[in-house]
Amino acid sequence: MIKARVTVTLKNGVLDPQGKAIEGALGALGFGGVGHVRQGKVFDLELEGTDKAKAETDLKAMCEKLLANTVIENYSISLD
């Protein structure tokens, strides 16, 4: 079994209203000095097999087809 983590974040230059709202909420809660908050998503997956190269190829396909909107989002993959 291969464990993987896919992290998806907005590309630089893409507006992030949720990140801006989090930044404002942190300030309102008394956490001063926090700026430029960007939000993203994390997917933890378990893949059958032991071939890490195949797993990475499959994960890239998953990101391109479903997990990330590659027009506005970047993704990174880490395998354990």
ZASE-223937 format. One line per field, with one value per residue: z negated, y negated, x of N, C-alpha, C in turn; residue in three letters. Coordinates in steps of 0.001 Angstrom, whole numbers, plus 500000, padded with zeros to 6 digits. Each point is the difference from the previous one (the first is absolute). Layout:
<lokols>
nzz <- Z, ...;
nyy <- Y, ...;
nxx <- X, ...;
cazz <- Z, ...;
cayy <- Y, ...;
caxx <- X, ...;
czz <- Z, ...;
cyy <- Y, ...;
cxx <- X, ...;
code <- ALA, ...;
</lokols>
This chain:
<lokols>
nzz <- 500000, 500864, 499078, 500376, 500159, 500409, 500227, 499946, 500706, 499751, 501307, 500013, 499513, 499541, 500081, 498695, 500282, 500033, 500628, 500749, 500060, 500205, 500855, 500444, 500038, 500463, 500768, 500309, 500087, 500434, 501120, 499458, 501051, 500194, 501065, 501073, 499479, 500367, 500476, 499646, 500625, 499151, 500806, 499081, 500729, 500077, 500627, 500644, 499605, 500639, 501234, 499436, 501030, 499964, 498686, 500235, 500986, 499236, 499000, 500881, 500501, 498745, 499812, 501144, 499602, 498717, 499419, 501133, 499914, 500937, 500334, 498783, 500023, 499055, 500221, 498838, 500255, 498873, 500102, 499243;
nyy <- 501180, 499058, 499217, 499161, 498834, 499492, 498969, 499365, 499071, 498811, 499801, 499524, 498941, 501181, 499244, 499792, 499864, 501328, 499951, 499045, 500794, 501021, 499272, 499535, 501267, 500358, 498916, 500314, 501160, 498942, 500705, 498976, 499276, 500543, 500292, 499683, 500290, 501184, 500408, 501257, 501121, 500992, 500919, 500858, 500751, 501174, 500374, 500932, 500929, 500190, 499855, 499303, 500436, 501166, 500022, 499490, 500870, 500941, 499572, 499865, 501169, 500450, 499365, 500433, 501134, 499949, 500305, 499563, 498742, 500626, 499431, 500218, 501314, 500030, 501077, 500614, 500964, 500622, 500909, 500887;
nxx <- 500852, 499677, 500522, 499043, 500611, 498841, 500794, 498826, 500639, 499464, 500041, 501250, 499425, 499591, 498912, 500181, 498691, 500085, 501161, 499439, 498911, 500812, 500699, 498832, 499553, 501186, 499961, 498736, 500635, 500694, 500026, 500651, 500319, 498796, 500713, 499356, 498819, 500459, 498852, 499927, 500279, 499769, 500520, 499596, 500820, 499399, 501103, 499333, 500833, 501165, 499522, 501000, 500711, 499370, 500204, 501215, 500149, 499468, 500759, 500968, 499618, 499950, 501151, 500503, 499416, 500382, 501134, 500528, 499648, 500671, 498866, 499501, 500272, 500932, 500738, 500189, 500843, 499688, 500953, 499370;
cazz <- 500000, 500073, 499495, 500746, 499631, 501091, 499512, 501093, 499617, 501091, 500625, 499686, 500836, 499955, 498779, 498997, 499038, 498750, 499271, 499493, 498876, 498877, 499527, 499218, 498786, 499076, 499419, 499071, 498825, 499237, 500533, 500828, 500745, 500980, 501277, 501246, 499781, 501169, 499583, 500974, 499581, 499881, 500185, 499589, 500732, 499901, 501292, 499964, 500711, 499429, 501055, 499756, 501274, 500509, 499102, 500309, 501295, 499763, 499220, 500904, 500814, 499113, 499807, 501259, 500378, 498962, 498708, 500130, 501197, 500351, 500551, 498918, 498829, 500059, 499071, 499716, 499581, 499192, 499759, 498810;
cayy <- 498820, 498741, 498846, 498795, 498745, 499028, 498658, 499155, 498592, 499072, 499428, 498593, 499085, 500344, 499468, 501007, 499346, 500753, 499666, 498634, 500067, 500620, 498971, 499034, 500645, 500146, 498675, 499718, 500862, 499526, 500501, 498935, 500285, 501068, 499406, 500748, 501376, 500719, 501273, 501078, 501252, 501135, 501309, 501145, 501165, 501255, 500675, 501388, 500275, 499518, 499292, 498566, 499281, 500145, 499236, 498582, 499789, 500053, 498827, 498843, 500098, 499662, 498546, 499351, 500291, 499794, 499403, 498600, 499233, 499578, 498650, 499047, 500646, 500839, 501123, 500709, 501379, 500628, 501421, 500591;
caxx <- 499148, 500735, 499267, 500340, 499344, 499929, 499695, 499541, 499953, 499750, 501187, 500266, 499244, 498581, 499391, 499659, 499117, 499936, 501225, 499845, 499057, 500720, 500930, 499215, 499507, 501132, 500229, 498901, 500181, 501141, 501262, 500545, 501212, 499809, 499651, 500059, 499558, 499504, 499447, 500118, 499383, 500913, 499387, 500808, 499523, 500741, 499954, 500462, 501234, 501255, 500723, 499840, 499960, 498634, 499136, 500149, 499346, 498552, 499614, 500015, 498789, 498876, 500016, 499659, 498613, 498994, 500352, 500433, 499650, 501355, 499991, 500213, 500602, 501176, 499942, 501233, 499767, 501055, 499743, 500653;
czz <- 500000, 499482, 500730, 499433, 501202, 499383, 501202, 499488, 501226, 500555, 499555, 500987, 500046, 498673, 499082, 498940, 498670, 499155, 499394, 498799, 498767, 499390, 499131, 498686, 498980, 499329, 498977, 498723, 499188, 500463, 500990, 500746, 500991, 501306, 501146, 499787, 501311, 499508, 501111, 499501, 499995, 500150, 499549, 500646, 499671, 501309, 499856, 500795, 499310, 500992, 499876, 501290, 500602, 499148, 500317, 501331, 499844, 499248, 500851, 500873, 499181, 499806, 501255, 500345, 498952, 498820, 500077, 501292, 500460, 500696, 498907, 498785, 500376, 499073, 499794, 499416, 499142, 499699, 498754, 500246;
cyy <- 498758, 498888, 498760, 498815, 499066, 498675, 499122, 498567, 499147, 499481, 498550, 499129, 500296, 499488, 501133, 499362, 500750, 499737, 498612, 499976, 500611, 498994, 498977, 500588, 500185, 498672, 499650, 500825, 499621, 500521, 498979, 500445, 501136, 499354, 500976, 501481, 500560, 501341, 501027, 501226, 501099, 501274, 501055, 501237, 501207, 500741, 501424, 500144, 499406, 499187, 498494, 499192, 500062, 499194, 498514, 499653, 499973, 498766, 498737, 500000, 499637, 498490, 499278, 500161, 499610, 499150, 498530, 499405, 499348, 498642, 498999, 500590, 500757, 501185, 500566, 501358, 500456, 501424, 500445, 501465;
cxx <- 500897, 499104, 500488, 499249, 500097, 499575, 499678, 499892, 499703, 501315, 500163, 499236, 498511, 499438, 499561, 499106, 499894, 501241, 499921, 499059, 500669, 500970, 499278, 499517, 501116, 500322, 498947, 500112, 501237, 501347, 500550, 501243, 499885, 499571, 500138, 499681, 499464, 499473, 500153, 499265, 501053, 499194, 500993, 499395, 500861, 499793, 500527, 501288, 501206, 500819, 499765, 499944, 498596, 499031, 500083, 499340, 498485, 499524, 500001, 498754, 498765, 499897, 499542, 498518, 498968, 500436, 500378, 499437, 501300, 500060, 500354, 500720, 501279, 499786, 501391, 499643, 501171, 499566, 500744, 500264;
code <- MET, ILE, LYS, ALA, ARG, VAL, THR, VAL, THR, LEU, LYS, ASN, GLY, VAL, LEU, ASP, PRO, GLN, GLY, LYS, ALA, ILE, GLU, GLY, ALA, LEU, GLY, ALA, LEU, GLY, PHE, GLY, GLY, VAL, GLY, HIS, VAL, ARG, GLN, GLY, LYS, VAL, PHE, ASP, LEU, GLU, LEU, GLU, GLY, THR, ASP, LYS, ALA, LYS, ALA, GLU, THR, ASP, LEU, LYS, ALA, MET, CYS, GLU, LYS, LEU, LEU, ALA, ASN, THR, VAL, ILE, GLU, ASN, TYR, SER, ILE, SER, LEU, ASP;
</lokols>
